[in-house]
Amino acid sequence: MSRRKRFRKYRRNLDARAQRFRRELNLKIRHNIAIMRAKSRPEVPAGLRDTFMIARVMGNDLHPRHSDGQMLKNLRFILENEPEFEGVTKLFVLNHIFNPDCHSAALELIEAHNAKVIDQPFIPEEYAALGWDLSAFGSADYFTSNEFLSMAEGNQLRAKIMACGPKLRYAMGVNGARNAAIQAGRTQAEWTAVLDGNCIFTKSSFERFRESCAQKPFMPYMVLPMHRLEENSDYFRQQPNLRSMEEPQIAFHFSANGEFDERFPYGMRDKTALLKSLGLPGNWQHWPTLAWIPDENLRMAERFQYRYSRGGVFRLSSGGSGLENKTAQQERYRSRNIAILTTISKLNELHGSAAPHLSALISNVQASSQQKGNPVSMCKRPSFDVAKAPDISQLNGRVLFIGLGAMKSGTSWVSDYLHSHPDVFHSPIKEMNFWNKLDPNQMQKFGSDFRLHRMKKILLKDRTSYPPSVRDWEKLLTLAELDNLNTTEEYLSYFARRIGSETHFGEICPQYSLMPARTYQRIAELGFDTRLMFFMRDPTERAASNIQHLLRRRSFDVDQFIEQLSPESREYQRSDYTMTLEAYRQSGVKIPLKTFFYEDLFNDNSIHEICEFMNLEFRQANFEKRVNEAKAYKVTQEQKQRIRERLDPIYLKLADYLSDKPAAWQW
């Protein structure tokens, strides 16, 4: 690194430190002003004066952040070793403990020591009914986008945690449990110390905390420094470090109005959102703003009205190997976030989940984040099991939809729209290429070649780490499974092992536009309520767009390609929509088929038509989004004119088939 670059780096670091110092100084000045303006202590009801409640939120063990049985171990340690304090009520909030044995054992321990308990039970049916929160991301496609994949691992994990919000707030709703403790404390004590489940007082530290609460001037919030223990046995040999940089705990006066913000799920600034709202100096004041994280309330009425306690608390060991020392903060955050997503994935597997394909995409994490060693052992098993024999009967009563094409006629955009619809299970691989392999046609062998191309692209693309992500492994597994689908029963099994509560299932595959009449009859023989959709585009514009699409993958002579357009060529037939319409007519099936024109597709009227045809609830589409757009090469107007001349027989035939000819086409 040159001297100039070193100087610039030094200057940037210096500027950042100066900015941080100014911000912290401003917070401290405003805190001192709040102390000078402090009001007198509010009148305390006689029954509450000088009383305290120590409330702890007991949550689930989350592997790999916690060791097995960590919650029960620390609960027992607290109950057996924390002294009894005069005028103090001890409350434990059991926060949706999903292990029944662990839940029962915790209740027995608490009752055996005559402590109070608020039991928030975990009910599997309530959990399974909860969906995902994709409002900040637009759709699930965000988690496969370049924007997401280019982010640092930590931000990827945080984004997935936010998407798991509804499930996370139920299974690990730490702020809801904390607020339940605050509300209980307001009627039973003057001060309520709301602690994490593994925090504990010593006798002397609690008495210092009691003295701090009685000091003047009065402040409604008391900040309790927290000191992390590497081993629980250290509790008997140390006193909490009041200069600890760890996130502190908070005690609330019964008159305090503030609560924890339940918009923030566990692991996503759940506690620090309140610390920032209070104006408490710390690292949380300098964390970057992310578009999908809610804004903290910086206009809190009691902002800066806090005091530091002279007595702090210990935090008992989590049991996670090497995660409790002072230098392991980043690894603790990472381990916790991985544990959150791993737990959500496991709960979805055990109790079911709305839209299970989203569970595979969002709540799974790379196993390489969890362990090191054998690459095979590092590949986390996908959330669906191809060895599992699914119950096909569960598809009964649902609507099967099949999009027939044509290529470059908006099928990818429609596929993307349906994929985001909550009532639709769209095949994770858009082009299944199943029906075109059953009967002789131009595209019969296309599917295997297409899947081999996709698998090579995944396996041979440049990587910065090994093994591939869970998302890539699932794509490989799905592509291999699709290549082995040879019967309609296997086709239905593919959907049955993946579908959740969705009312519609299906796929869109442009290669189906060249299926013969017999294939339509096979579809009808399934006996499902089936809807066929056929998307058409001006034949010349479609062919030109496909040329641009092909040039993204390989180079060729465009003029020669145009000269080879003939009724025998595949590219010509893809623009000959009469082949599709005639095959459907000759099949004699009663399955409804609806045609759509690309030129009229991108507006609410067409989306209403699609939803009405499929018997779906209308959902707004994103018309600004472009999917699979061809940009690498632009076909010239002269070339388009030559394409039009080569395809002239198609226009003549279509004029007889289409009663309402699209005005935008080159008739």
Summary of the structure (lengths in Angstrom):
residues: 667
radius of gyration: 31.3
end to end distance: 64.6
largest distance: 96.8
contacts: 2084
relative contact order: 0.09
helix: 46%
strand: 11%
